[in-house]
Each structure stands twice: as C-alpha cells, then as structure tokens.
Amino acid sequence: QVQLVESGGGLVQAGGSLRLSCAASGITSRITAMGWYRRAPGKQRELVASISNDGTTNYADSVKGRFIISRDNAKNTVDLQMASLKPEDTAVYYCNADTWWPQVPGAAAGYIAIWGQGTLVTVSS
C-alpha cells in the first residue's frame, strides 16, 4: 500500500505564496507519477500539476507560470510551490500518486491512483 500526507495549506492574501508538501510512505517503489489536484467549492476536481518518475511535468493552463511542482525521489516527497495566488485558486488541494501493479494470480495488472486527505488553501482578495 501507499499512503500520502499533505501539509502546507492555509490562508494567504492574493498575490502571496504558499508551498504545499506531500510525503509518501509504504510501497513507494510502485509509484510512477505524483501530482496535485484541487477541488474548488461547487466545482469538479481538476489537475493542477503532475510529475513523472523521470521528471516530466504537466501543468494546468490556469497555473502555468505561477506554480512549480518538484519531487524528491529519495525522500518520497512532492511539493507544489504556488506564487501569485489568486482568489480563484481557493480550493482543497489533494496529493495524488499513480501506482502500477503487475499481474499476479488473483489480480490484474494496472494503474491505481492513491489520494491524500487534502489540505485547504484559501486566497483572500
């Protein structure tokens, strides 16, 4: 199993910065990519940023140029540095890890997504 614990959320003024951190534990060798999603009030969950094991990154257009995702494979952590925050960035942010499991008797091979409990980011205007 893989477990994820987020930290770093809080209240910040528009234009400010926050750094979110996520620590993975368990069978971390099964992780193929990690990322951050968010769910704003009344809206669906959306991808914010992701980073694969080889360092390839992907960002939502709305945060490109403002947010930076980074990963420390040795420490099994992934961070999201958020700058120039806007009120529309207010959301619960969830750490995500994609894991891959080979086919074994009694189970099919495939990817399984693991989620943290979420951390609230509130940006005031």
KEVOSE-499259 format. One record per residue: residue number from 1; x, z, y of N, C-alpha, C in turn. Coordinates in steps of 0.1 Angstrom, whole numbers, padded with zeros to 4 digits. Layout:
N
+-----+-------+-------+-------+-------+-------+-------+-------+-------+-------+
! num !   n_u !   n_w !   n_v !  ca_u !  ca_w !  ca_v !   c_u !   c_w !   c_v !
+-----+-------+-------+-------+-------+-------+-------+-------+-------+-------+
! NUM !     X !     Z !     Y !     X !     Z !     Y !     X !     Z !     Y !
...
+-----+-------+-------+-------+-------+-------+-------+-------+-------+-------+
//
This chain:
125
+-----+-------+-------+-------+-------+-------+-------+-------+-------+-------+
! num !   n_u !   n_w !   n_v !  ca_u !  ca_w !  ca_v !   c_u !   c_w !   c_v !
+-----+-------+-------+-------+-------+-------+-------+-------+-------+-------+
!   1 !  0008 !  0000 ! -0012 !  0000 !  0000 !  0000 !  0009 !  0000 !  0012 !
!   2 !  0003 ! -0005 !  0023 !  0009 ! -0005 !  0037 !  0000 !  0003 !  0046 !
!   3 !  0006 !  0012 !  0054 ! -0001 !  0019 !  0064 !  0005 !  0016 !  0078 !
!   4 ! -0004 !  0015 !  0088 !  0000 !  0012 !  0102 ! -0005 !  0023 !  0111 !
!   5 !  0004 !  0028 !  0120 !  0000 !  0038 !  0130 !  0005 !  0033 !  0144 !
!   6 ! -0005 !  0032 !  0153 ! -0003 !  0027 !  0167 ! -0001 !  0039 !  0176 !
!   7 !  0006 !  0036 !  0187 !  0008 !  0046 !  0198 !  0010 !  0038 !  0211 !
!   8 !  0009 !  0045 !  0222 !  0012 !  0040 !  0235 !  0001 !  0036 !  0244 !
!   9 ! -0011 !  0037 !  0239 ! -0023 !  0033 !  0247 ! -0025 !  0043 !  0258 !
!  10 ! -0033 !  0040 !  0268 ! -0036 !  0049 !  0279 ! -0043 !  0042 !  0290 !
!  11 ! -0043 !  0049 !  0302 ! -0049 !  0044 !  0314 ! -0038 !  0039 !  0323 !
!  12 ! -0040 !  0027 !  0329 ! -0030 !  0022 !  0338 ! -0037 !  0014 !  0349 !
!  13 ! -0031 !  0014 !  0361 ! -0036 !  0006 !  0372 ! -0033 ! -0009 !  0370 !
!  14 ! -0042 ! -0017 !  0375 ! -0039 ! -0032 !  0375 ! -0026 ! -0035 !  0381 !
!  15 ! -0019 ! -0044 !  0374 ! -0005 ! -0047 !  0378 !  0006 ! -0039 !  0371 !
!  16 !  0002 ! -0029 !  0365 !  0011 ! -0020 !  0358 !  0015 ! -0025 !  0344 !
!  17 !  0022 ! -0016 !  0337 !  0028 ! -0020 !  0324 !  0025 ! -0009 !  0314 !
!  18 !  0024 ! -0013 !  0302 !  0024 ! -0003 !  0290 !  0031 ! -0010 !  0279 !
!  19 !  0036 ! -0001 !  0270 !  0042 ! -0005 !  0258 !  0036 !  0001 !  0246 !
!  20 !  0030 ! -0007 !  0237 !  0024 ! -0003 !  0225 !  0034 ! -0004 !  0214 !
!  21 !  0033 !  0006 !  0205 !  0042 !  0006 !  0193 !  0034 !  0008 !  0181 !
!  22 !  0039 !  0002 !  0170 !  0032 !  0003 !  0157 !  0043 !  0005 !  0146 !
!  23 !  0041 !  0015 !  0138 !  0050 !  0018 !  0127 !  0043 !  0016 !  0114 !
!  24 !  0050 !  0008 !  0106 !  0045 !  0005 !  0092 !  0052 !  0014 !  0082 !
!  25 !  0045 !  0018 !  0072 !  0051 !  0025 !  0061 !  0044 !  0021 !  0048 !
!  26 !  0050 !  0025 !  0037 !  0045 !  0021 !  0024 !  0054 !  0010 !  0019 !
!  27 !  0047 !  0000 !  0012 !  0054 ! -0011 !  0006 !  0057 ! -0022 !  0017 !
!  28 !  0065 ! -0019 !  0026 !  0067 ! -0028 !  0037 !  0074 ! -0041 !  0034 !
!  29 !  0080 ! -0042 !  0022 !  0086 ! -0054 !  0018 !  0076 ! -0065 !  0015 !
!  30 !  0063 ! -0062 !  0014 !  0053 ! -0071 !  0012 !  0048 ! -0077 !  0026 !
!  31 !  0052 ! -0072 !  0037 !  0048 ! -0077 !  0050 !  0054 ! -0091 !  0053 !
!  32 !  0046 ! -0101 !  0057 !  0051 ! -0114 !  0060 !  0050 ! -0116 !  0075 !
!  33 !  0041 ! -0109 !  0082 !  0040 ! -0111 !  0097 !  0033 ! -0098 !  0102 !
!  34 !  0035 ! -0095 !  0115 !  0028 ! -0085 !  0121 !  0023 ! -0089 !  0135 !
!  35 !  0013 ! -0082 !  0140 !  0008 ! -0087 !  0153 ! -0001 ! -0076 !  0159 !
!  36 ! -0007 ! -0080 !  0170 ! -0016 ! -0072 !  0177 ! -0029 ! -0080 !  0180 !
!  37 ! -0040 ! -0073 !  0177 ! -0053 ! -0079 !  0181 ! -0060 ! -0069 !  0191 !
!  38 ! -0070 ! -0073 !  0197 ! -0077 ! -0064 !  0206 ! -0092 ! -0067 !  0205 !
!  39 ! -0100 ! -0057 !  0208 ! -0115 ! -0059 !  0209 ! -0119 ! -0052 !  0222 !
!  40 ! -0124 ! -0060 !  0231 ! -0129 ! -0055 !  0244 ! -0144 ! -0052 !  0242 !
!  41 ! -0149 ! -0043 !  0250 ! -0163 ! -0039 !  0249 ! -0173 ! -0051 !  0249 !
!  42 ! -0181 ! -0052 !  0239 ! -0191 ! -0063 !  0239 ! -0185 ! -0076 !  0235 !
!  43 ! -0173 ! -0077 !  0231 ! -0166 ! -0089 !  0227 ! -0161 ! -0089 !  0212 !
!  44 ! -0158 ! -0100 !  0207 ! -0152 ! -0101 !  0193 ! -0137 ! -0098 !  0194 !
!  45 ! -0132 ! -0094 !  0182 ! -0118 ! -0092 !  0181 ! -0110 ! -0105 !  0183 !
!  46 ! -0099 ! -0104 !  0190 ! -0091 ! -0116 !  0192 ! -0076 ! -0113 !  0190 !
!  47 ! -0069 ! -0124 !  0186 ! -0055 ! -0122 !  0185 ! -0048 ! -0122 !  0199 !
!  48 ! -0039 ! -0112 !  0200 ! -0031 ! -0111 !  0212 ! -0017 ! -0117 !  0210 !
!  49 ! -0011 ! -0113 !  0200 !  0003 ! -0118 !  0197 !  0006 ! -0115 !  0183 !
!  50 !  0015 ! -0123 !  0177 !  0019 ! -0121 !  0163 !  0034 ! -0125 !  0162 !
!  51 !  0040 ! -0120 !  0152 !  0054 ! -0123 !  0150 !  0057 ! -0123 !  0135 !
!  52 !  0063 ! -0134 !  0130 !  0065 ! -0135 !  0116 !  0079 ! -0129 !  0112 !
!  53 !  0082 ! -0128 !  0099 !  0094 ! -0122 !  0095 !  0107 ! -0129 !  0100 !
!  54 !  0105 ! -0142 !  0103 !  0117 ! -0150 !  0108 !  0118 ! -0150 !  0123 !
!  55 !  0109 ! -0142 !  0130 !  0109 ! -0141 !  0144 !  0100 ! -0151 !  0152 !
!  56 !  0093 ! -0159 !  0145 !  0084 ! -0169 !  0152 !  0072 ! -0161 !  0158 !
!  57 !  0070 ! -0164 !  0171 !  0059 ! -0157 !  0178 !  0048 ! -0166 !  0182 !
!  58 !  0036 ! -0160 !  0184 !  0025 ! -0167 !  0188 !  0017 ! -0158 !  0198 !
!  59 !  0013 ! -0163 !  0209 !  0006 ! -0156 !  0219 ! -0007 ! -0162 !  0223 !
!  60 ! -0017 ! -0154 !  0226 ! -0029 ! -0159 !  0232 ! -0026 ! -0164 !  0246 !
!  61 ! -0033 ! -0175 !  0250 ! -0031 ! -0181 !  0263 ! -0033 ! -0171 !  0274 !
!  62 ! -0042 ! -0162 !  0272 ! -0046 ! -0153 !  0283 ! -0034 ! -0142 !  0286 !
!  63 ! -0025 ! -0141 !  0276 ! -0015 ! -0131 !  0278 ! -0001 ! -0137 !  0279 !
!  64 !  0000 ! -0150 !  0277 !  0013 ! -0157 !  0277 !  0020 ! -0155 !  0290 !
!  65 !  0032 ! -0151 !  0290 !  0040 ! -0149 !  0302 !  0039 ! -0135 !  0307 !
!  66 !  0030 ! -0127 !  0302 !  0028 ! -0113 !  0306 !  0031 ! -0103 !  0295 !
!  67 !  0028 ! -0107 !  0283 !  0031 ! -0098 !  0271 !  0042 ! -0103 !  0263 !
!  68 !  0050 ! -0094 !  0257 !  0061 ! -0098 !  0248 !  0060 ! -0089 !  0235 !
!  69 !  0060 ! -0096 !  0224 !  0059 ! -0089 !  0211 !  0073 ! -0089 !  0206 !
!  70 !  0077 ! -0078 !  0200 !  0090 ! -0077 !  0194 !  0089 ! -0069 !  0181 !
!  71 !  0099 ! -0070 !  0172 !  0098 ! -0064 !  0159 !  0112 ! -0060 !  0155 !
!  72 !  0113 ! -0048 !  0149 !  0125 ! -0042 !  0143 !  0123 ! -0041 !  0128 !
!  73 !  0128 ! -0051 !  0121 !  0125 ! -0051 !  0107 !  0132 ! -0039 !  0100 !
!  74 !  0143 ! -0034 !  0105 !  0150 ! -0023 !  0098 !  0141 ! -0010 !  0100 !
!  75 !  0135 ! -0009 !  0111 !  0127 !  0003 !  0114 !  0112 !  0001 !  0110 !
!  76 !  0108 ! -0011 !  0106 !  0094 ! -0014 !  0103 !  0085 ! -0011 !  0114 !
!  77 !  0089 ! -0015 !  0126 !  0080 ! -0013 !  0138 !  0078 ! -0026 !  0145 !
!  78 !  0067 ! -0027 !  0152 !  0064 ! -0039 !  0161 !  0059 ! -0033 !  0174 !
!  79 !  0064 ! -0038 !  0185 !  0060 ! -0034 !  0198 !  0053 ! -0045 !  0206 !
!  80 !  0045 ! -0041 !  0215 !  0039 ! -0050 !  0225 !  0041 ! -0045 !  0239 !
!  81 !  0050 ! -0052 !  0246 !  0053 ! -0049 !  0260 !  0043 ! -0056 !  0269 !
!  82 !  0035 ! -0049 !  0276 !  0024 ! -0055 !  0284 !  0028 ! -0053 !  0299 !
!  83 !  0028 ! -0063 !  0306 !  0031 ! -0063 !  0320 !  0020 ! -0070 !  0328 !
!  84 !  0020 ! -0068 !  0341 !  0010 ! -0074 !  0350 ! -0004 ! -0073 !  0344 !
!  85 ! -0007 ! -0061 !  0340 ! -0020 ! -0058 !  0333 ! -0032 ! -0061 !  0343 !
!  86 ! -0042 ! -0066 !  0337 ! -0055 ! -0069 !  0344 ! -0066 ! -0061 !  0338 !
!  87 ! -0077 ! -0059 !  0346 ! -0088 ! -0052 !  0341 ! -0094 ! -0058 !  0328 !
!  88 ! -0093 ! -0072 !  0327 ! -0098 ! -0078 !  0315 ! -0090 ! -0076 !  0303 !
!  89 ! -0078 ! -0069 !  0304 ! -0070 ! -0066 !  0293 ! -0075 ! -0053 !  0286 !
!  90 ! -0085 ! -0046 !  0293 ! -0090 ! -0034 !  0287 ! -0096 ! -0036 !  0274 !
!  91 ! -0092 ! -0029 !  0264 ! -0097 ! -0031 !  0250 ! -0091 ! -0021 !  0241 !
!  92 ! -0096 ! -0020 !  0229 ! -0089 ! -0013 !  0218 ! -0080 ! -0023 !  0212 !
!  93 ! -0067 ! -0019 !  0211 ! -0057 ! -0027 !  0205 ! -0053 ! -0023 !  0191 !
!  94 ! -0053 ! -0032 !  0182 ! -0051 ! -0029 !  0168 ! -0038 ! -0036 !  0163 !
!  95 ! -0030 ! -0028 !  0156 ! -0018 ! -0034 !  0150 ! -0023 ! -0040 !  0136 !
!  96 ! -0017 ! -0051 !  0133 ! -0020 ! -0059 !  0121 ! -0007 ! -0062 !  0113 !
!  97 ! -0008 ! -0062 !  0100 !  0002 ! -0067 !  0092 ! -0004 ! -0075 !  0081 !
!  98 !  0002 ! -0087 !  0079 ! -0002 ! -0096 !  0068 !  0007 ! -0093 !  0057 !
!  99 !  0001 ! -0091 !  0045 !  0009 ! -0088 !  0033 !  0006 ! -0099 !  0022 !
! 100 !  0016 ! -0102 !  0014 !  0014 ! -0111 !  0004 !  0017 ! -0105 ! -0010 !
! 101 !  0008 ! -0107 ! -0019 !  0009 ! -0101 ! -0032 !  0009 ! -0112 ! -0043 !
! 102 !  0019 ! -0112 ! -0052 !  0020 ! -0123 ! -0062 !  0009 ! -0120 ! -0072 !
! 103 !  0006 ! -0131 ! -0080 ! -0004 ! -0130 ! -0090 !  0001 ! -0122 ! -0102 !
! 104 ! -0006 ! -0112 ! -0106 ! -0003 ! -0103 ! -0117 ! -0015 ! -0102 ! -0126 !
! 105 ! -0014 ! -0097 ! -0138 ! -0026 ! -0095 ! -0146 ! -0036 ! -0086 ! -0139 !
! 106 ! -0048 ! -0091 ! -0138 ! -0059 ! -0083 ! -0132 ! -0060 ! -0085 ! -0117 !
! 107 ! -0052 ! -0093 ! -0111 ! -0053 ! -0096 ! -0096 ! -0048 ! -0110 ! -0093 !
! 108 ! -0054 ! -0116 ! -0083 ! -0050 ! -0129 ! -0079 ! -0039 ! -0128 ! -0068 !
! 109 ! -0031 ! -0138 ! -0067 ! -0021 ! -0138 ! -0056 ! -0028 ! -0141 ! -0043 !
! 110 ! -0023 ! -0136 ! -0032 ! -0029 ! -0139 ! -0019 ! -0025 ! -0130 ! -0008 !
! 111 ! -0029 ! -0133 !  0004 ! -0026 ! -0125 !  0016 ! -0037 ! -0115 !  0018 !
! 112 ! -0033 ! -0103 !  0022 ! -0042 ! -0092 !  0025 ! -0038 ! -0087 !  0039 !
! 113 ! -0047 ! -0086 !  0048 ! -0045 ! -0080 !  0061 ! -0047 ! -0065 !  0062 !
! 114 ! -0037 ! -0059 !  0068 ! -0038 ! -0044 !  0070 ! -0039 ! -0041 !  0084 !
! 115 ! -0047 ! -0031 !  0088 ! -0051 ! -0028 !  0101 ! -0048 ! -0013 !  0104 !
! 116 ! -0043 ! -0011 !  0117 ! -0041 !  0003 !  0122 ! -0055 !  0008 !  0127 !
! 117 ! -0055 !  0020 !  0132 ! -0067 !  0027 !  0136 ! -0071 !  0022 !  0150 !
! 118 ! -0062 !  0017 !  0158 ! -0065 !  0012 !  0171 ! -0060 !  0022 !  0182 !
! 119 ! -0057 !  0017 !  0193 ! -0053 !  0025 !  0204 ! -0059 !  0019 !  0217 !
! 120 ! -0065 !  0027 !  0225 ! -0073 !  0023 !  0237 ! -0064 !  0020 !  0249 !
! 121 ! -0065 !  0009 !  0255 ! -0059 !  0005 !  0267 ! -0069 !  0003 !  0278 !
! 122 ! -0069 !  0010 !  0289 ! -0078 !  0009 !  0299 ! -0071 !  0006 !  0312 !
! 123 ! -0074 ! -0006 !  0318 ! -0068 ! -0010 !  0330 ! -0078 ! -0009 !  0342 !
! 124 ! -0075 ! -0001 !  0352 ! -0084 !  0001 !  0363 ! -0080 ! -0008 !  0375 !
! 125 ! -0090 ! -0012 !  0382 ! -0087 ! -0021 !  0394 ! -0086 ! -0014 !  0407 !
+-----+-------+-------+-------+-------+-------+-------+-------+-------+-------+
//
